[in-house]
Amino acid sequence: MEHLYAPWRYSYVSEEKIEGCVFCHISKNLDDENLQVLFHDEYCFVVMNKFPYSPGHMMVIPHFHTDKIEDLDDKTWEVMSVRVRQGVKLLKETMSCEGVNIGMNLGKAAGAGIEQHVHYHMLPRWLGDTNFISSIAGNRVYPANFDEIFNKLKNSASKYFV
């Protein structure tokens, strides 16, 4: 039998869990490099997804805690939309991705993993990135080191988030 080795997943099952809302925790600790915040302003922040669907998976998250987009004020919604557009440009130009999925999963029924705090997802995509193992075995193989990707995006972020 062959084994798949995924050392980055060990932290998911072994690390101490954050009490309360993880996104509010990040919002209060924006300068903690371990949280991999790429950019922040007074309305929202852009952060790497700790357990990504694809290498470079980022999120735009409002500082305001709510599970309803209709509770966000117009300015926060507008700024988040601008940050998503800037993040897509960052992914396309820095990671040379051929496409980007963007979206929100609002509520558990819609697939939200963290349903208590709204957030946008931005997932870089490449032609052929759904490989055989994803299609058949339901697993993913990432051809990248996530810390290297974070550093690459962080080094370029100031050119995109203005």
C-alpha positions as CSV (number, residue, x, y, z in Angstrom):
1,M,0.0,0.0,0.0
2,E,1.3,3.5,-0.9
3,H,0.8,6.4,1.6
4,L,0.0,10.0,1.0
5,Y,2.0,12.3,3.2
6,A,0.3,15.6,4.1
7,P,2.3,17.2,7.0
8,W,0.6,20.5,6.8
9,R,-2.7,18.9,7.8
10,Y,-1.3,17.8,11.2
11,S,-1.8,21.3,12.7
12,Y,-5.5,21.0,11.8
13,V,-6.0,18.1,14.2
14,S,-3.3,18.9,16.8
15,E,-3.1,22.6,17.4
16,E,-5.0,24.4,20.1
17,K,-8.3,25.7,18.8
18,I,-9.1,29.4,19.1
19,E,-12.0,30.2,21.4
20,G,-14.8,32.1,19.8
21,C,-14.8,33.5,16.2
22,V,-11.4,32.7,14.5
23,F,-11.9,35.7,12.1
24,C,-12.5,38.1,15.0
25,H,-9.3,36.7,16.6
26,I,-7.4,37.5,13.4
27,S,-8.9,40.9,13.2
28,K,-7.6,41.7,16.7
29,N,-4.1,40.3,15.9
30,L,-3.4,41.6,12.4
31,D,0.3,41.8,12.9
32,D,0.8,38.2,13.9
33,E,2.8,36.7,11.0
34,N,1.5,33.2,11.8
35,L,-2.0,34.3,10.9
36,Q,-0.8,35.2,7.4
37,V,-2.7,38.5,6.9
38,L,-1.7,40.0,3.5
39,F,-3.4,43.4,3.9
40,H,-5.8,45.2,6.2
41,D,-7.6,48.5,6.4
42,E,-10.3,49.9,8.7
43,Y,-13.1,47.9,7.0
44,C,-11.7,44.5,6.3
45,F,-8.6,42.3,5.9
46,V,-7.2,39.9,3.4
47,V,-5.8,36.6,4.8
48,M,-4.5,33.3,3.4
49,N,-6.9,30.4,4.1
50,K,-5.2,28.2,6.6
51,F,-6.7,25.0,5.1
52,P,-7.0,25.9,1.4
53,Y,-8.8,24.3,-1.5
54,S,-6.0,25.3,-3.7
55,P,-2.5,26.9,-3.2
56,G,-3.0,30.7,-2.9
57,H,-6.6,30.5,-1.5
58,M,-7.3,33.9,0.1
59,M,-10.2,35.4,1.9
60,V,-11.5,39.0,2.4
61,I,-13.2,39.4,5.8
62,P,-14.9,42.4,7.4
63,H,-13.8,43.4,10.8
64,F,-17.5,43.7,11.7
65,H,-18.7,40.3,13.1
66,T,-21.9,39.1,11.4
67,D,-23.3,36.1,9.6
68,K,-25.5,38.3,7.3
69,I,-24.2,40.3,4.4
70,E,-27.3,42.5,4.8
71,D,-26.0,43.7,8.2
72,L,-22.8,45.1,6.6
73,D,-22.9,48.9,6.0
74,D,-22.6,50.0,2.3
75,K,-19.0,51.3,2.8
76,T,-17.8,48.0,4.2
77,W,-19.5,46.1,1.4
78,E,-18.0,48.4,-1.2
79,V,-14.4,48.2,0.2
80,M,-14.7,44.4,0.4
81,S,-15.7,44.2,-3.2
82,V,-12.7,46.4,-4.2
83,R,-10.3,44.2,-2.1
84,V,-11.7,41.1,-3.9
85,R,-11.0,42.7,-7.3
86,Q,-7.5,43.6,-6.1
87,G,-6.9,40.1,-4.7
88,V,-7.9,38.6,-8.0
89,K,-5.4,40.8,-9.8
90,L,-2.7,39.8,-7.3
91,L,-3.4,36.1,-7.8
92,K,-3.4,36.3,-11.6
93,E,-0.2,38.4,-11.8
94,T,1.8,36.8,-9.0
95,M,0.8,33.2,-9.2
96,S,0.1,33.1,-13.0
97,C,-3.2,31.4,-12.4
98,E,-5.5,31.0,-15.4
99,G,-8.7,31.7,-13.5
100,V,-10.1,32.5,-10.1
101,N,-13.2,31.3,-8.2
102,I,-14.7,34.0,-6.0
103,G,-17.7,33.6,-3.7
104,M,-19.3,33.3,-0.3
105,N,-21.0,30.4,1.4
106,L,-23.7,32.0,3.6
107,G,-24.8,29.6,6.3
108,K,-24.1,26.0,7.0
109,A,-26.6,24.8,4.4
110,A,-24.6,26.7,1.8
111,G,-21.4,25.0,2.8
112,A,-19.9,27.7,5.1
113,G,-17.1,26.2,7.3
114,I,-17.1,29.3,9.5
115,E,-20.7,30.3,9.3
116,Q,-20.8,32.9,12.0
117,H,-18.7,35.5,10.2
118,V,-19.2,36.4,6.5
119,H,-16.2,36.2,4.2
120,Y,-15.3,36.1,0.5
121,H,-13.2,33.3,-0.9
122,M,-10.7,33.8,-3.8
123,L,-9.3,30.5,-5.2
124,P,-6.7,30.6,-7.9
125,R,-7.3,27.9,-10.6
126,W,-5.2,26.4,-13.4
127,L,-6.3,24.3,-16.4
128,G,-6.1,20.6,-15.3
129,D,-5.8,21.4,-11.6
130,T,-8.5,18.8,-10.7
131,N,-6.2,15.9,-11.0
132,F,-7.0,12.2,-11.0
133,I,-6.7,11.7,-7.3
134,S,-9.2,14.5,-6.6
135,S,-11.7,13.1,-9.1
136,I,-11.5,9.5,-7.9
137,A,-10.4,9.5,-4.3
138,G,-11.7,12.8,-3.0
139,N,-8.2,13.9,-2.1
140,R,-6.1,16.9,-3.2
141,V,-2.4,17.1,-4.1
142,Y,-0.8,20.5,-3.8
143,P,2.3,21.1,-5.8
144,A,3.5,24.0,-3.6
145,N,4.7,25.0,-0.2
146,F,2.1,27.2,1.5
147,D,4.6,29.4,3.4
148,E,6.4,30.1,0.1
149,I,3.2,31.1,-1.5
150,F,2.2,33.4,1.4
151,N,5.6,35.1,1.3
152,K,5.4,35.6,-2.5
153,L,1.9,37.1,-2.2
154,K,2.8,39.2,0.8
155,N,5.8,40.6,-1.0
156,S,3.6,41.7,-3.9
157,A,0.5,42.7,-1.9
158,S,1.4,46.4,-1.4
159,K,1.3,46.9,-5.2
160,Y,-2.3,45.7,-5.4
161,F,-4.1,46.7,-2.1
162,V,-4.0,50.5,-2.2
